[in-house]
Amino acid sequence: MRFDVVTLFPEMFGVLTDAGVTGRAHGQGRWLCRAWNPRTFTHDVHRTVDDRPYGGGPGMVMMPGPLRDAVAAAQAERLTQSSESRALVSSASTDASQVPSLSPSQSSSSSAPSPSRSGAPVILLSPTGPRFDQQRAQALVEQGGAILICGRYEGVDQRFVDAIVTEQISLGDFVLSGGEIAAMAVMDAAVRLIPGVLNDDESARQDSFHENLSGLLDSPHYTRPESFDGVSVPAPLLSGHHAQIARWRRERSLELTSQLRPDLIRRARKAGALTAADEAFLKQLVA
């Protein structure tokens, strides 16, 4: 999986490529990250990427030209990498260490072909987009990543959005200073779903919102010591009885979700993901 990020602050993405689970996976070549600075694709001495909005108003708007050329360069490099990957496969080489690991950097290219909507998805992090969720994170893994556009200032020129952007994503009903933090959240959520990234692939299957949990919230977790400040670990977790433990976790998941996110219960019911035992337990909660 590969993510290309169009951003004025490429250095921010070192958090993902150098640290934690995502950093380890990046070092292993399980995913690639390439950052493209729109300033690289400007042609004036000041490397201007923004200007005042037509019609007046506060703030500045990101210009369409540098963004378009950055996306075009990313699409072109992705096509080249795809061709090289196919050549590696045809030569029966499957060693991940032979796949080039791309770190955030600025492109030295000053010109690029026009981007095409037929390439990788181009996603704008924007408060106007639908809310990002676990299902979309899984879809990103299955489609091999995307090109993420990190806006700044008051936003980006609508002509770029109309011509180049294929999708918009929001983290929620709030506004950030730029799209970088949102892009990192999207990338982190997707990377941890790549098979082999987590030490135990079952960990991702137990995440909140995962289809394995019917899209519900995860149950509470406990570890040593067995008793902490007078509060003991729930008895079913100490029983060693796998079926009993599984049922306890399912019921706590149902209970927590019904209290905090009843909309997820309704969604699971509509999808037919709740069993008769689940429904019986939920009825007990409101009795």
ZIURKA-V482084 format. One record per pair of residues at least 12 apart in sequence whose C-alpha atoms are under 7 Angstrom apart, sorted by the first residue. I is the first residue (numbers start at 0). J is the second residue. D is the distance in whole Angstrom. If there is no record, write none. Layout:
i=(I I)
j=(J J)
d=(D D)
This chain:
i=(0 0 0 0 0 0 1 1 1 1 1 1 2 2 2 2 2 2 3 3 3 3 3 3 3 4 4 4 4 4 4 5 5 5 5 5 5 5 5 6 6 6 6 6 6 7 7 9 9 9 9 10 12 21 21 21 24 27 27 28 28 28 28 31 31 32 32 32 33 33 33 33 34 34 34 35 35 35 35 36 37 37 37 38 39 39 39 39 40 40 40 40 40 41 48 48 48 49 49 50 58 58 59 59 60 60 60 60 60 61 61 61 62 62 63 63 63 67 67 68 68 68 70 71 71 71 71 72 74 74 74 116 116 119 119 120 120 120 121 121 121 121 121 121 121 122 122 122 122 122 122 122 122 123 123 123 123 123 123 123 124 124 124 124 124 124 124 124 125 125 125 126 126 126 127 128 128 128 129 129 129 130 130 130 130 131 131 131 133 133 136 136 136 137 137 139 140 140 147 149 149 149 150 150 151 151 151 205 213 213 214 214 215 215 215 215 216 216 216 217 218 218 218 235)
j=(29 30 31 140 143 144 30 31 32 143 144 145 31 32 33 144 145 146 32 33 34 73 145 146 147 33 34 35 146 147 148 34 35 36 37 69 147 148 149 34 35 36 37 148 149 36 37 34 36 103 104 103 103 187 190 191 196 95 96 95 96 98 100 100 101 101 102 103 101 102 103 104 103 104 105 69 104 105 106 105 65 66 69 65 105 106 107 109 65 68 69 109 110 65 61 62 65 61 62 62 152 153 152 153 152 153 154 155 156 154 155 156 155 156 156 158 159 114 159 110 111 113 114 111 112 113 114 111 114 118 119 163 165 145 146 145 146 165 145 146 147 163 164 165 166 146 147 148 164 165 166 167 168 147 148 149 164 166 167 168 148 149 167 168 169 178 181 182 167 168 169 169 172 174 169 167 168 169 167 168 169 168 169 170 171 168 169 170 208 209 185 188 189 189 192 189 189 193 182 177 178 179 177 178 176 177 178 217 267 272 263 267 252 256 263 264 252 255 256 252 248 251 252 247)
d=(7 5 6 7 4 5 5 5 6 6 5 7 6 5 6 5 5 6 6 5 6 7 6 5 6 6 5 6 6 5 6 6 5 6 7 7 6 5 6 7 6 5 7 7 5 5 6 6 7 6 6 7 7 7 7 7 6 7 7 6 6 6 6 6 6 6 6 6 6 6 5 7 4 5 7 6 7 5 6 6 5 6 6 7 7 7 7 7 5 6 7 5 7 6 6 6 7 4 5 7 6 6 6 6 6 5 5 5 6 6 5 6 7 6 6 7 5 7 7 7 6 7 6 6 6 5 4 5 7 6 7 6 7 6 7 5 6 6 6 5 6 7 5 5 6 6 5 6 6 6 5 5 7 6 5 7 6 6 5 6 6 6 6 5 6 5 7 7 6 6 5 5 7 7 7 5 4 5 7 5 6 6 5 5 6 6 6 6 6 7 7 6 5 6 7 6 6 7 7 6 4 5 6 5 7 5 7 7 6 6 7 7 7 6 6 7 6 7 6 5 5 5 5 7)
